[in-house]
Amino acid sequence: MGWIVNLIIFVLMLALTGLTLVGAVAGLVHAVVTRPDAYPAIDTKSKGFWVAIMAVCAAVAALFGVLRVLTLPIMAAGAVLTSFAGLFLLASMVGTSVYLVDIRPRIDEIQGRSWFRKAA
C-alpha cells in the first residue's frame, strides 16, 4: 500500500517539476526578448537580474526533472521535496511564479503586447 502513495507523490512532483520547467523557460524567453528599459519603467530589478533568475529557475527545474525521472519511484518520492535539495526546487517554483504572475503582465501592459492571453 505504501508504494501506491509513493507513486502518487512521484507523479504529482513530476508534474509540478514539469510545469515549473515550462514556466521558467517561457519566462526566460520573455525576459530575454524584452527591452532593458521596460524593467525600470515598472519599478523592478534590471533585465539582467530577471534573466539570471529565470535561467537559474529553468536549470534547477530541469535538473530536478532529470533526477526525478532517473530515480523513478524506486526511492521515497516525497523525500525529494522534504529534503534540503527540495528547497531549491521550491525556490525555482517561487521565482518562476513571481515572474509570470507579477513582472510579465506589467511589462506586457506597458509595451502593449500580450504573449499568453488575448489582447483586450
C-alpha positions as CSV (number, residue, x, y, z in Angstrom):
1,M,0.0,0.0,0.0
2,G,2.9,2.4,0.7
3,W,4.2,2.1,-2.8
4,I,0.9,3.5,-4.1
5,V,1.3,6.6,-2.0
6,N,4.9,6.9,-3.2
7,L,3.8,6.6,-6.8
8,I,1.1,9.3,-6.4
9,I,3.7,11.6,-4.8
10,F,6.1,10.8,-7.5
11,V,3.7,11.6,-10.3
12,L,2.5,14.9,-8.6
13,M,6.1,16.1,-8.1
14,L,7.0,15.2,-11.6
15,A,4.0,17.2,-12.9
16,L,4.9,20.2,-10.7
17,T,8.6,20.0,-11.8
18,G,7.5,19.9,-15.5
19,L,5.1,22.8,-15.0
20,T,7.9,24.8,-13.3
21,L,10.3,24.0,-16.2
22,V,7.8,25.0,-18.9
23,G,7.0,28.2,-17.0
24,A,10.7,29.0,-16.3
25,V,11.6,28.5,-20.0
26,A,8.7,30.7,-21.1
27,G,9.6,33.4,-18.6
28,L,13.3,33.2,-19.7
29,V,12.3,33.7,-23.3
30,H,10.1,36.6,-22.3
31,A,12.8,38.2,-20.2
32,V,15.4,37.8,-23.0
33,V,13.3,39.5,-25.7
34,T,12.0,42.3,-23.5
35,R,13.7,45.7,-23.9
36,P,16.0,46.6,-21.0
37,D,14.2,49.9,-20.3
38,A,10.9,48.1,-19.6
39,Y,12.1,46.8,-16.2
40,P,12.9,50.2,-14.6
41,A,9.6,51.5,-16.0
42,I,7.7,49.1,-13.8
43,D,10.0,49.8,-10.8
44,T,11.6,46.4,-10.5
45,K,15.1,44.9,-10.8
46,S,17.1,45.1,-14.0
47,K,16.7,42.9,-17.1
48,G,19.9,41.1,-16.3
49,F,18.6,40.2,-12.8
50,W,15.4,38.7,-14.2
51,V,17.2,36.8,-17.0
52,A,19.6,35.3,-14.4
53,I,16.7,34.4,-12.1
54,M,14.7,32.7,-14.8
55,A,17.8,30.9,-16.2
56,V,18.6,29.5,-12.7
57,C,15.0,28.5,-12.2
58,A,14.9,26.7,-15.5
59,A,18.2,25.0,-14.8
60,V,17.1,23.9,-11.3
61,A,13.7,22.6,-12.6
62,A,15.5,20.7,-15.5
63,L,18.0,19.2,-13.1
64,F,15.3,18.0,-10.7
65,G,13.2,16.8,-13.6
66,V,16.0,14.6,-14.9
67,L,16.9,13.4,-11.4
68,R,13.2,12.6,-10.7
69,V,12.8,10.6,-14.0
70,L,16.1,8.7,-13.4
71,T,15.1,7.7,-9.8
72,L,11.5,6.9,-10.8
73,P,9.5,5.6,-7.8
74,I,12.4,3.5,-6.6
75,M,13.2,5.9,-3.7
76,A,10.6,7.5,-1.5
77,A,9.4,10.2,-3.9
78,G,8.3,12.5,-1.1
79,A,11.8,12.7,0.2
80,V,12.9,14.9,-2.6
81,L,10.5,17.7,-1.6
82,T,11.2,17.5,2.1
83,S,15.0,17.2,1.7
84,F,17.3,20.2,1.8
85,A,17.8,20.0,-2.0
86,G,14.0,20.1,-2.4
87,L,14.2,23.7,-1.2
88,F,16.0,24.6,-4.4
89,L,13.0,23.3,-6.4
90,L,10.6,25.2,-4.2
91,A,12.7,28.4,-4.8
92,S,12.6,27.7,-8.5
93,M,8.8,27.4,-8.3
94,V,8.5,30.7,-6.4
95,G,10.9,32.6,-8.7
96,T,9.0,31.4,-11.8
97,S,5.7,32.2,-10.3
98,V,6.7,35.7,-9.3
99,Y,8.0,36.5,-12.8
100,L,5.0,35.0,-14.6
101,V,2.3,36.5,-12.3
102,D,3.8,39.8,-11.3
103,I,6.6,41.0,-13.7
104,R,5.5,39.7,-17.1
105,P,1.9,41.1,-17.0
106,R,3.2,44.6,-16.1
107,I,5.8,44.6,-18.8
108,D,3.3,43.4,-21.4
109,E,0.9,46.1,-20.2
110,I,3.4,49.0,-20.7
111,Q,4.7,47.5,-24.0
112,G,1.2,46.9,-25.3
113,R,1.8,43.2,-26.1
114,S,0.2,40.0,-24.9
115,W,2.0,36.6,-25.0
116,F,-0.2,34.4,-23.0
117,R,-3.7,35.9,-23.4
118,K,-5.8,37.7,-26.0
119,A,-5.3,41.4,-26.3
120,A,-8.1,43.5,-25.0
